Structure formats: structure tokens, C-alpha cells
């Protein structure tokens, strides 16, 4: 099952990002190696980021998000996690 994780930056997000970036990206790269990362990146307006990942449950996706260095370090002050249905592009076999 896919989940969209929307992290909203707090007032100090821009300042804190460089401190936690390597650890944050390391977790996402590990997720990618596991074949569970669909996409990830920051919003162009600097308000936060989007991660779309595969997880077995909402609880698993929430646990992943809550342990992220951007969350524990205070970059994201709000996280919203929602089930996500990918329609396009279709996966090619």
C-alpha cells in the first residue's frame, strides 16, 4: 500500500535543514534500496516536502515519518500521512 507523507516546515525549517539533510537522505536512500520509495522531494515554495512510500500499514508509514531526522530535529513541525493511490505512470514490466 502506498502512503503520501507531507512534512510542513516550521519557522526554523530552512535554517535546520542543512544540519539534518544527510541523515534524512540516508533514510530515503535506504527506502529506495528496499524498493519502497516512489518519490521524494521538497516543495518549490520552501514550505516542506513530499515523500510517497510503500508500507504495510498506516502505522508503519507513521513510524517511518516520526523517526525521520527532519521530524525529530524540528525541520518539519507538522506531518500529514495519507493513503495514496498511484494511477499514472503505469509500471512497465
Secondary structure as a PSIPRED ss2 file (coil, helix, strand):
# PSIPRED VFORMAT (PSIPRED V4.0)

   1 X C   1.000  0.000  0.000
   2 X E   0.000  0.000  1.000
   3 X E   0.000  0.000  1.000
   4 X E   0.000  0.000  1.000
   5 X E   0.000  0.000  1.000
   6 X E   0.000  0.000  1.000
   7 X E   0.000  0.000  1.000
   8 X E   0.000  0.000  1.000
   9 X E   0.000  0.000  1.000
  10 X C   1.000  0.000  0.000
  11 X C   1.000  0.000  0.000
  12 X C   1.000  0.000  0.000
  13 X H   0.000  1.000  0.000
  14 X H   0.000  1.000  0.000
  15 X H   0.000  1.000  0.000
  16 X H   0.000  1.000  0.000
  17 X H   0.000  1.000  0.000
  18 X H   0.000  1.000  0.000
  19 X H   0.000  1.000  0.000
  20 X H   0.000  1.000  0.000
  21 X H   0.000  1.000  0.000
  22 X H   0.000  1.000  0.000
  23 X H   0.000  1.000  0.000
  24 X H   0.000  1.000  0.000
  25 X H   0.000  1.000  0.000
  26 X H   0.000  1.000  0.000
  27 X H   0.000  1.000  0.000
  28 X H   0.000  1.000  0.000
  29 X H   0.000  1.000  0.000
  30 X H   0.000  1.000  0.000
  31 X H   0.000  1.000  0.000
  32 X H   0.000  1.000  0.000
  33 X H   0.000  1.000  0.000
  34 X C   1.000  0.000  0.000
  35 X C   1.000  0.000  0.000
  36 X C   1.000  0.000  0.000
  37 X E   0.000  0.000  1.000
  38 X E   0.000  0.000  1.000
  39 X E   0.000  0.000  1.000
  40 X E   0.000  0.000  1.000
  41 X E   0.000  0.000  1.000
  42 X E   0.000  0.000  1.000
  43 X C   1.000  0.000  0.000
  44 X C   1.000  0.000  0.000
  45 X C   1.000  0.000  0.000
  46 X C   1.000  0.000  0.000
  47 X C   1.000  0.000  0.000
  48 X E   0.000  0.000  1.000
  49 X E   0.000  0.000  1.000
  50 X E   0.000  0.000  1.000
  51 X E   0.000  0.000  1.000
  52 X E   0.000  0.000  1.000
  53 X E   0.000  0.000  1.000
  54 X E   0.000  0.000  1.000
  55 X C   1.000  0.000  0.000
  56 X C   1.000  0.000  0.000
  57 X C   1.000  0.000  0.000
  58 X H   0.000  1.000  0.000
  59 X H   0.000  1.000  0.000
  60 X H   0.000  1.000  0.000
  61 X H   0.000  1.000  0.000
  62 X H   0.000  1.000  0.000
  63 X H   0.000  1.000  0.000
  64 X H   0.000  1.000  0.000
  65 X H   0.000  1.000  0.000
  66 X H   0.000  1.000  0.000
  67 X C   1.000  0.000  0.000
  68 X C   1.000  0.000  0.000
  69 X H   0.000  1.000  0.000
  70 X H   0.000  1.000  0.000
  71 X H   0.000  1.000  0.000
  72 X H   0.000  1.000  0.000
  73 X C   1.000  0.000  0.000
  74 X C   1.000  0.000  0.000
  75 X C   1.000  0.000  0.000
  76 X E   0.000  0.000  1.000
  77 X E   0.000  0.000  1.000
  78 X E   0.000  0.000  1.000
  79 X E   0.000  0.000  1.000
  80 X E   0.000  0.000  1.000
  81 X E   0.000  0.000  1.000
  82 X E   0.000  0.000  1.000
  83 X E   0.000  0.000  1.000
  84 X E   0.000  0.000  1.000
  85 X C   1.000  0.000  0.000
  86 X C   1.000  0.000  0.000
  87 X C   1.000  0.000  0.000
  88 X C   1.000  0.000  0.000
  89 X C   1.000  0.000  0.000
  90 X C   1.000  0.000  0.000
  91 X C   1.000  0.000  0.000
  92 X C   1.000  0.000  0.000
  93 X C   1.000  0.000  0.000
